Amino acid sequence: MSFETISVIGLGYIGLPTAAMFASRKIKVIGVDVNPHAVDTINKGEIHIVEPDLDMIVHAAVTEGYLSATTSPQPADAFLIAVPTPFLPTEKEGDIPQPDLKYIEAASKAIAPVLKKGDLVILESTSPVGATEQMAQWLAEARTDLSFPQNAGEASDVRIAHCPERVLPGHVVRELVENDRVIGGMTALCSSKAIELYKTFVQGECVVTNARTAEMAKLTENSCRDVQIAFANELSIICDKLDIDVWELISLANRHPRINILQPGPGVGGHCIAVDPWFIVSKTPDEAQLIHTARKVNDAKPEWVINKVKLAISDFLQANPDKTVKDVTVACYGLAFKANIDDLRESPALSICIELAKLHSGNIIAVEPNVEKFDSETIRLVEFKDALNMANIHLILVDHKEFQFPDMSSVMYIDTKGLVKK
Ligand code: SAJ
């Protein structure tokens, strides 16, 4: 095997598990991150993120000496870049968000000084089409003494590929090993080197294409899911108007052998599905009509939920004329961006809860079994059973496994996840 040392740049939800996987195969791995807290935590054999089973793997890898972390890049035979690719803030509402490649640029410039002939550089971050070529350009500009595939083709000193990660948060350890991998080398040799690297732990098939198609494949997967969730979210709004139970409707429709509708919710969160479609829309705004509309449908869902709560509050006050709005307690069940994880970033549930706390002068309480501490002056974290007793209006936002609702027929509730049995 031609890789004695592997370096992973960016030790977040993808980079750290990937680094740990290589290290678990007894390869020396140097993890690099700009966050000194993450680096210190990993070097103690601990983890700074929540992902099932990852703690054990990292602990073993660090203790056995195969994984170490640092803030400055060191020489290695292969570099995997797994940094965030957010989008730039938009100037006004309705603007199409543009991708922000600053972390890829910074990572490229950071590894450039330690690159040597024969190295492999893989971009794993989900990226707009053309980002791998851009990364190759940044590397070439920083290292005029080395040749790169865009100029030297198969004879290049440094090999470059895009191999997008496709793992599902909460199942990362299993999916890293089992999922098929798209390998988009800038040349055929780049691809075969990348396959050799991933085959150290990937049991799924490594399927070869070019870098641009690999970039688009990842964006396509997440855009496809976004469009399908938008369909479910639109159905939920239609059904609400027509007084039809959308959960029953979907389960009936899904009995058709060729129909598989996804589940509605309070909106689409996370760092991928709500972001990646914009990478297609920003590149091809005139062509990406459906993908753009799906984004708008999903982004509008939290506001629809908030309006449902406002209506419920006024219904409650009408039914209880002795009460004022300050007497109304609203319980939000779930703050994470999806079920059974602790990740609150880009969470529609959290943004709904925060917005309600701004709008509502009564109490807002929240239940989030995956989070121990939550700093907010206006939202109080409480236990599930206490929320059931305390609240006048129950807003179900996430389908965490802990949320087993009793008979709710005599209370006011808004169920965005279909958890309440009728
Ligand atoms: N959601 C729904 N209804 C559904 C499914 C999901 O409302 O039926 C919501 C979730 O609650 C969440 C959001 O969509 O807010 C995204 O959740 P998710 O489970 O669909 O996806 P992520 O963001 O956790 O991970 C996705 C995965 N992509 C696909 O399934 C196509 C994962 O495989 C990718 O690796 C990941 O994005 C990524 O990093 O790009």
Boltz pocket constraint, residues with backbone or C-beta under 6 A from the ligand:
constraints:
  - pocket:
      binder: B
      contacts: [[A, 126], [A, 165], [A, 166], [A, 167], [A, 168], [A, 169], [A, 221], [A, 222], [A, 225], [A, 229], [A, 262], [A, 263], [A, 264], [A, 265], [A, 266], [A, 267], [A, 268], [A, 269], [A, 270], [A, 271], [A, 272], [A, 273], [A, 337], [A, 338], [A, 339], [A, 346]]
      max_distance: 6.0
